[in-house]
Amino acid sequence: MKRLILTLLLILPLLAAELRIKAEYPEEKLHIGDRIRVRYSLHLPEGTKVIAPDVREWVRDFEVLEQSAGITRKIQRKYRTEFEGAAFDTGFVRIPAMPLILYRESGDEAADTLYTPEKFLYIYSVLDSTASALPLQTPVPLMLLRWWEILITLLLLSTAGLLLYFGLRSRNGTQKMPMEFWLPPREKAERALDSLLKKHYPENAEWKAFYLELTYIIREYYEAVFFVHLQEMTTSGLLHELETRVGTALLPELRDFLNFADLVKFAKVQASKVRCDLDLQRVRDLIAESDERLNPGMTETEENARNGEADEERK
């Protein structure tokens, strides 16, 4: 009995000193667009500090909107880090194991690393999964047209034929393809930005409509220059696709713009006219810098000549 008590007295301090990460995940049923809140907490020894990971570099299956970390209790030294995100597709999303680096500012002790637990969450559709399909009805047999139905059908076909005939006769020359179809991607994007500016969305506080068109313009530009489908991709998929194409210098600016646009479009974050003007100019700069990277040999004289030829064709 004495040996058992002595063994317990030796083991209990070791268990008390062991650092354990407590993870909190959403308990409610998640649907597309719902906030996914994840929180990790642990008790730290005195003098120990933590370097939290950048969640956006680890989580790939949904959009990370916010991240925070800090000490919540100074007496017992409770550290907490949490983040929020949203998924825009159904199925499983994976929250991977992420490292928390523990270190002491003073002393020669080496840094230690703790890993958060891995977790899978399922995202449901807004439709009720328990709803069953309607029973199939026996098709009704087709009935032959009556004499007055045949007369009306012939009258309508004759009218359509006459309208088509006179329309073809009154047409002067062949119909030309709209000039915008043949414009270079950069010039087409700049025209779309000028058209967006004239709609005065920021003055009317229509933030969502403004960022929907603005993100569509920059996605359409990159589709035209890289020949890939980008409109249907999520923001994380788009950034992953463009990571090796636009270069590391432009990727942070592009990531910040698209993440804020997602907050306005899906999380109802309020923007401002100043922010809209800045993002509009940012998109212009991103398109201009991308175009210069793709056409490094084009001088200003050649670009003016190309624009002059396009003007002549429009005339």
N, C-alpha and C positions, 0 to 999 in steps of 0.2 A: 504493500500500500504506500509506503514512504517513497519507494522508487517511482511509482506511478505519479504521485504528487510532484516529485522533483522533475520528472520528465515534462509534465504539463507546465510547470513554472518556466522551464527553458523554452518550450515551444510557443507559448502565448506571446512573449515579446516579439518573436520573429513574425508571427502572424499579424500582430498589430503594426509592425513596421513595414509590412508589404504594401506597396502602392497598388491600388486597384482603381480602374476606371469604371465609373458608373455611367451607363448610356441610357438615354431616354428618347424613344421614338414615338411617332404619332400612333395613338391607339384607335382613332376613329377610322372609318372606311374612307379611303382616298379616291377622289375622282380627278379627271383632267382639269388642270388649272388650280387645284387646291394647294394651299401652302403646306410644304413638308418641313416641319421643324424638328431638328435633331440637336440634342444637347449632351455633352460629355462633361463630367465633373470628377474631381479627385482631391484628396486631402494631401497637402504638401508639407514636408518637413521645413523647419525654420531655415531661412537662407537659401531655399531652392527656388529657382525660376524655371519657366516653361517657354519654349518656342513652339507655337502652334503652327500647323501646316496651312498652306493656302488651299482651301477646299476646292476652289475652281480648277486647280491643277490635278486633282485626284478624282473628282466626281465627273463622269461623262454622260450619265443616262438622263440627267435633268438639269434645268437651269438653276444655278446658285444665285440668289438675289442679294442676300445679306450674310455677313459673318462678323462675329464679335467674340472677344475673349477678355478675361480679367479675373482678379481675386474678388470673390463675393464676401468672404469672411476673413477679417484680418486676425482675429484671435485664434481660430482653429486653422487658418490658412487653407480655405477651400477655394480651389481654382475651377473655373468653368469656362468652356468654350462652346459656342453654339452657332448654327447657321440655318438659313431658311432658303427654300427653293420651290420650284413648281415644275411639274411634268406636263407636257402637252401631247402625250401619246399614251395609249393603254399598254398594259403588260407589266412585267417585272422591271423595277429599277434597282440598281445595285449601289449600295453605300459601301465603298471599299474600306479596308483597314488602313488607317492613316497614322503616321508617326507623331508622337509628342516627345520632344527632346527636353530632358531635364538636366540642369547644370547649376553649379554654384559659382557665384562671382568671385569668391575668395577660396583659396585652397587649391590643392593639386589633384582633386578628385576628377576622374574622367566623366564626361557627359554620359547619361543613360538615356535609353529610348524605350518608350512604351507605345504599344500599338492599340488603337481603338478597335472594337469588335466589328466584324463585317456583318452587314445586314441587307436583306432583300425585302423590298416593299412592292405591293401590287397596286397598280393604278387601274381603276374601273372606268368604264364609260358612263356618261350621264344617262344613257338609256337603261331601263330596267332589264337586267339579265334574266329575270324570271318570266318575262313576258313571252308567251308562246305565239307561234305564227297562226294566222287565221286559217280555218279549214278551207280547203279547196272546194269551189263550187263547180258543179257540172256545167260545161260550156253550153250556152244556148245556141241552137242551130241557126245558121244564117238564113234570112228570108230573101226571096227574090224581090227586086225593086218593082214597085207598082208603076203604072203608066205616067202618073204625074211626077213621081220621083225621077224617072228617066228623063222627062221633059225638063225639069229643073237642072239636072246634071248637064244635059246638052247645052242649055242656055248659059250656065256658068262657064263651061269649057269654051264656048264660042266667044264669050266676053273676054276671057283670059287670053285667047288667041288673038283677038283684035287689039287688045292693049299691048301685047308683046310685039305685034307687027308694027303698029304706029310708033311704039317706043324705039324699035330698031331703025325705023326710017328717019325719025327726028334726031337721032344721035349724030353729032358732027365728029367724024374721025373716030379713032380708037381711044378707049378710055386708058388713061395712063395710070401707072402705079403711083401711089402717094410718094412724094419725094422723101418723106421721113424714113421710108423703108430702106433707102439706099445710103442714108447718112452713116458716117463712121460712128462707132459706139460712143466716143467721147462727146461729139457734137450732138448726138441724139440725147445723151444724158443731160447736157447743159440746157438744151431746149426744154426738156421735161422739168428741170429745176426752175427755169424762168417761168414756165407755166404754173408750177406749184406756188411760186412766190406771188403770182397775181391772184390766187384764190383767197388770200388773206385769212388763212386758217388761224394763225396765232392771234390776230386782232379779235377774232370771235371766240377765242378760248377753245377751239376745236383741236385739242392736242392729239387725240387718238387718230383723227383723220389725217392730220399733218404727218405724223410719224409712220402711218401705214403707207402713204405715197412715197415718203422719203426713203424708207427701207426698200420699197419695191424698185425705185429708180436705181439704187446702188447695186441691188441684186441683179437687175436686168443688165446693167453695164458689165458686171463680172461674168454673167452668162454669155454675153456677146463676145467678150475677148478671150475667154478660156474654153468656150464650147462645152459647158457642163450645165446640168439642170440644178439650179440653186433656189428657185422660188419655193419649192415644196420642203426644203430642209429646215430643221430647227437651227437656232443660232449657234449652238455648239457644233452641230454637223457642218454648218457653213464655215465656221472658223477653222475647223479641222481640215476641210477641203481646201481652203485658201492659204493654209499655213505655209505650204511650200511654194506657193505661186506668187503672192504679193510681196514676200520678203518680211523679215523680222522687224524692220523699221516701221512699217505701216500697220502691222498686226495689233499692237496695243491701242492705237487710235481707233481702229476698226472695232475692236472688242468693246471698248468703253462706249462707243456710239451705239452699237447694237444692243448691249445690255441695258442701257438707259431707255432705248426705244421699246424694248420688251416690257420694262416696268410701266411705261406710259400706256402701251397697247393692252397688256393683260392684267396688270396689277393696279390700274387706275391711278397711277402717280401723276400729280399735277406738275406740268411744266411751266414755262414762262416765255414771253416773246423774246427776251434776251437769249434764253437757252435755245429756242427754235432758230433764231438767226445764227447763233454760233454753230449749231449742228448742220444747218444748211451750208454754211461756209466750209465746215469740216468735210462734208461730203464732196463739195467742189474740189477741195484740196486733195482728198484721197483719190478722186478720179483723175485729177491732173497729174499727180505723182505716179500713179499706176500707169497712166498712158505714157509718161516720159520713160519709165522703166521698160515698158514693152516696145517703145520706139526710140531707142537712144540715139540713132543716127539721124533723125529728122531735125533739121535746123528750122529756125524761125521763118526763113525765106520759103522753104519747102512747104511749111504748114500754111503760110499765107497763100501760096500758089494753089494748094489743095482746096482751101476754103473758097478761093476765087473761082475755081472750076465748078465747085458745088453751087455757087451763086449763079454762074452762067447756065448750068443745067436747070435750075429752078426757073429762070427767066424763059 
